[in-house]
């Protein structure tokens, strides 16, 4: 991750937190894992209640999500 933080302007220019620390790749990776876990928990919760859940994002569907939840979609 050292190469990423040295090569992208984002990691030099963006500050995060109350103390305005420099943005670090490790922070973004941890945030990604936390949000992904929450997304899976929410999808499981609402599908368990009988809802059809549709997740809209600017990324293409990842194989674990499509394989896990495609069978739940109405045909």
Backbone as a printed PyTorch tensor [residue, N CA C, xyz], in Angstrom:
tensor([[[  0.8190,  -1.2030,   0.0000],
         [  0.0000,   0.0000,   0.0000],
         [  0.8550,   1.2550,   0.0000]],

        [[  2.1210,   1.0880,   0.3110],
         [  3.0190,   2.2400,   0.3210],
         [  3.0700,   2.8970,  -1.0540]],

        [[  3.1460,   2.0760,  -2.1160],
         [  3.2240,   2.6230,  -3.4710],
         [  1.9940,   3.4520,  -3.8110]],

        [[  0.8270,   2.9970,  -3.4060],
         [ -0.4090,   3.7180,  -3.6970],
         [ -0.3980,   5.0790,  -3.0100]],

        [[ -0.0410,   5.0970,  -1.7460],
         [ -0.0820,   6.3610,  -1.0050],
         [  0.9520,   7.3530,  -1.5110]],

        [[  1.9950,   6.8690,  -2.1280],
         [  3.0200,   7.7670,  -2.6590],
         [  2.6810,   8.2560,  -4.0680]],

        [[  1.8540,   7.4940,  -4.7890],
         [  1.6130,   7.8060,  -6.1830],
         [  0.3580,   8.6110,  -6.4850]],

        [[ -0.6180,   8.6070,  -5.5930],
         [ -1.8680,   9.3080,  -5.8730],
         [ -1.9490,  10.6010,  -5.0670]],

        [[ -2.3420,  11.6680,  -5.7270],
         [ -2.4880,  12.9530,  -5.0390],
         [ -3.5110,  12.9040,  -3.9170]],

        [[ -4.5250,  12.0430,  -4.0560],
         [ -5.5670,  11.9530,  -3.0330],
         [ -4.9650,  11.7510,  -1.6470]],

        [[ -3.9430,  10.9140,  -1.5670],
         [ -3.3720,  10.5770,  -0.2670],
         [ -2.4960,  11.6940,   0.3000]],

        [[ -2.1550,  12.6470,  -0.5030],
         [ -1.4080,  13.8160,  -0.0110],
         [ -2.3300,  14.9890,   0.2850]],

        [[ -3.4500,  15.0770,  -0.4200],
         [ -4.2860,  16.2730,  -0.3350],
         [ -5.5290,  16.1120,   0.5430]],

        [[ -6.0820,  14.9150,   0.6440],
         [ -7.3250,  14.7190,   1.3980],
         [ -6.9980,  14.4610,   2.8610]],

        [[ -7.6840,  15.1670,   3.7280],
         [ -7.5280,  14.9970,   5.1810],
         [ -8.8230,  14.4230,   5.7440]],

        [[ -8.7020,  13.5520,   6.7500],
         [ -9.8720,  12.9060,   7.3460],
         [ -9.8300,  13.0410,   8.8630]],

        [[-11.0000,  12.9200,   9.4590],
         [-11.1010,  12.9330,  10.9120],
         [-11.1170,  14.3240,  11.4930]],

        [[-11.4130,  14.3860,  12.7710],
         [-11.4930,  15.6680,  13.4710],
         [-10.1370,  16.3560,  13.5410]],

        [[ -9.0710,  15.5540,  13.5230],
         [ -7.7320,  16.1380,  13.6090],
         [ -7.0780,  16.3160,  12.2270]],

        [[ -7.8520,  16.1210,  11.1630],
         [ -7.3980,  16.3250,   9.7860],
         [ -6.1100,  15.5620,   9.4710]],

        [[ -6.1520,  14.2640,   9.7310],
         [ -5.0120,  13.4130,   9.3750],
         [ -5.0260,  13.1360,   7.8810]],

        [[ -3.8840,  12.8000,   7.3460],
         [ -3.7950,  12.4520,   5.9190],
         [ -4.5650,  11.1670,   5.6480]],

        [[ -5.2490,  11.1500,   4.5260],
         [ -5.9530,   9.9480,   4.0830],
         [ -4.9200,   8.8610,   3.8290]],

        [[ -5.2070,   7.6480,   4.2930],
         [ -4.2720,   6.5330,   4.1220],
         [ -4.9950,   5.3510,   3.4880]],

        [[ -4.3010,   4.5790,   2.6540],
         [ -4.9320,   3.4180,   2.0240],
         [ -5.4850,   2.4260,   3.0410]],

        [[ -4.7950,   2.2500,   4.1650],
         [ -5.2470,   1.3150,   5.1810],
         [ -6.6040,   1.7340,   5.7500]],

        [[ -6.8000,   3.0340,   5.9140],
         [ -8.0720,   3.5520,   6.4090],
         [ -9.1910,   3.2230,   5.4230]],

        [[ -8.9380,   3.4630,   4.1350],
         [ -9.9680,   3.1970,   3.1230],
         [-10.2690,   1.7070,   3.0110]],

        [[ -9.2530,   0.8620,   3.1260],
         [ -9.4790,  -0.5780,   3.0610],
         [-10.3180,  -1.0480,   4.2490]],

        [[-10.0030,  -0.5510,   5.4370],
         [-10.7890,  -0.9120,   6.6250],
         [-12.2300,  -0.4190,   6.4890]],

        [[-12.4140,   0.7900,   5.9870],
         [-13.7570,   1.3380,   5.7810],
         [-14.5260,   0.4940,   4.7660]],

        [[-13.8630,   0.0810,   3.6950],
         [-14.4950,  -0.7650,   2.6790],
         [-14.9900,  -2.0730,   3.2970]],

        [[-14.1430,  -2.7290,   4.0820],
         [-14.5280,  -4.0000,   4.6990],
         [-15.6990,  -3.8110,   5.6670]],

        [[-15.6750,  -2.7380,   6.4240],
         [-16.7570,  -2.4600,   7.3740],
         [-18.0810,  -2.2280,   6.6340]],

        [[-18.0440,  -1.4340,   5.5670],
         [-19.2670,  -1.1390,   4.8170],
         [-19.7770,  -2.3620,   4.0630]],

        [[-18.8650,  -3.1660,   3.5240],
         [-19.2670,  -4.3770,   2.8120],
         [-19.9380,  -5.3530,   3.7710]],

        [[-19.3760,  -5.5090,   4.9700],
         [-19.9740,  -6.3850,   5.9790],
         [-21.3810,  -5.9160,   6.3290]],

        [[-21.5390,  -4.6140,   6.5270],
         [-22.8490,  -4.0560,   6.8700],
         [-23.8460,  -4.2690,   5.7320]],

        [[-23.3980,  -4.1030,   4.4960],
         [-24.2700,  -4.3100,   3.3430],
         [-24.7760,  -5.7520,   3.3050]],

        [[-23.8790,  -6.7190,   3.4810],
         [-24.2910,  -8.1230,   3.4820],
         [-25.2600,  -8.4050,   4.6270]],

        [[-24.9880,  -7.8440,   5.8080],
         [-25.8920,  -8.0400,   6.9470],
         [-27.2760,  -7.4680,   6.6540]],

        [[-27.3250,  -6.2850,   6.0800],
         [-28.6130,  -5.6630,   5.7620],
         [-29.3750,  -6.4450,   4.7040]],

        [[-28.6830,  -6.8980,   3.6690],
         [-29.3350,  -7.6840,   2.6230],
         [-29.9000,  -8.9720,   3.2170]],

        [[-29.1050,  -9.6530,   4.0160],
         [-29.5830, -10.8890,   4.6500],
         [-30.7850, -10.6150,   5.5540]],

        [[-30.7230,  -9.5390,   6.3110],
         [-31.8220,  -9.1990,   7.2290],
         [-33.1240,  -8.9580,   6.4620]],

        [[-33.0710,  -8.1200,   5.4500],
         [-34.3040,  -7.7600,   4.7390],
         [-34.8180,  -8.8790,   3.8390]],

        [[-33.9280,  -9.6850,   3.2790],
         [-34.4260, -10.8330,   2.5180],
         [-35.0530, -11.8490,   3.4660]],

        [[-34.5180, -11.9450,   4.6750],
         [-35.1150, -12.8250,   5.6860],
         [-36.5120, -12.3810,   6.0950]],

        [[-36.7860, -11.0930,   5.9590],
         [-38.1200, -10.5710,   6.2670],
         [-39.0690, -10.6770,   5.0780]],

        [[-38.5610, -11.1860,   3.9530],
         [-39.4050, -11.3780,   2.7810],
         [-39.3240, -10.2710,   1.7470]],

        [[-38.4790,  -9.2870,   1.9550],
         [-38.3250,  -8.2010,   0.9890],
         [-37.4110,  -8.6230,  -0.1500]],

        [[-37.6450,  -8.0590,  -1.3190],
         [-36.7120,  -8.1800,  -2.4210],
         [-35.7660,  -6.9970,  -2.3260]],

        [[-34.4900,  -7.2750,  -2.2140],
         [-33.4940,  -6.2240,  -2.0200],
         [-32.7280,  -6.0070,  -3.3140]],

        [[-32.6310,  -4.7560,  -3.7200],
         [-31.8480,  -4.3820,  -4.8910],
         [-30.7880,  -3.3900,  -4.4280]],

        [[-29.5370,  -3.7110,  -4.7020],
         [-28.4280,  -2.8390,  -4.3190],
         [-27.9750,  -2.1000,  -5.5690]],

        [[-27.9890,  -0.7820,  -5.5000],
         [-27.5750,   0.0480,  -6.6280],
         [-26.2300,   0.6860,  -6.2980]],

        [[-25.2840,   0.5310,  -7.1950],
         [-23.9470,   1.0690,  -6.9930],
         [-23.3460,   1.4320,  -8.3430]],

        [[-22.2230,   2.1020,  -8.3280],
         [-21.5540,   2.4220,  -9.5790],
         [-20.5520,   1.3300,  -9.9580]],

        [[-20.4720,   0.2640,  -9.1670],
         [-19.6020,  -0.8650,  -9.4700],
         [-20.4210,  -2.0030, -10.0710]],

        [[-19.7640,  -2.8600, -10.8450],
         [-20.4670,  -4.0300, -11.3730],
         [-20.6760,  -5.0310, -10.2380]],

        [[-21.6720,  -5.9200, -10.3520],
         [-21.9340,  -6.8960,  -9.2900],
         [-20.7370,  -7.8340,  -9.1050]],

        [[-20.4160,  -8.1350,  -7.8850],
         [-19.3350,  -9.0830,  -7.6340],
         [-19.9120, -10.4910,  -7.6260]],

        [[-19.1380, -11.4780,  -8.0440],
         [-19.6540, -12.8530,  -8.1110],
         [-20.2420, -13.3670,  -6.7990]],

        [[-19.6400, -13.1010,  -5.6250],
         [-20.2700, -13.6330,  -4.4000],
         [-21.6860, -13.1020,  -4.1670]],

        [[-21.9300, -11.8430,  -4.4970],
         [-23.2610, -11.2820,  -4.2740],
         [-24.2480, -11.8610,  -5.2770]],

        [[-23.8660, -11.9040,  -6.5510],
         [-24.8050, -12.4100,  -7.5550],
         [-25.0900, -13.8840,  -7.3360]],

        [[-24.0820, -14.6670,  -7.0090],
         [-24.3040, -16.0990,  -6.7870],
         [-25.1630, -16.3230,  -5.5550]],

        [[-24.9700, -15.5030,  -4.5600],
         [-25.6650, -15.6890,  -3.2810],
         [-27.1220, -15.2510,  -3.3510]],

        [[-27.4150, -14.1890,  -4.0980],
         [-28.7300, -13.5720,  -4.0370],
         [-29.5330, -13.6130,  -5.3330]],

        [[-28.9360, -14.0520,  -6.4460],
         [-29.6690, -14.0720,  -7.7130],
         [-30.8880, -14.9850,  -7.6450]],

        [[-30.7750, -16.0670,  -6.9230],
         [-31.8990, -16.9970,  -6.8560],
         [-33.1070, -16.3870,  -6.1300]],

        [[-32.8940, -15.2980,  -5.4260],
         [-33.9800, -14.6620,  -4.6960],
         [-34.8110, -13.7160,  -5.5650]],

        [[-34.2830, -13.3800,  -6.7480],
         [-34.9910, -12.4490,  -7.6200],
         [-36.2020, -13.1180,  -8.2580]],

        [[-37.3030, -12.3700,  -8.4160],
         [-38.4690, -12.9620,  -9.0860],
         [-38.1440, -13.2640, -10.5340]],

        [[-38.6960, -14.3400, -11.0170],
         [-38.4180, -14.7400, -12.4120],
         [-39.4520, -14.2010, -13.3480]]])
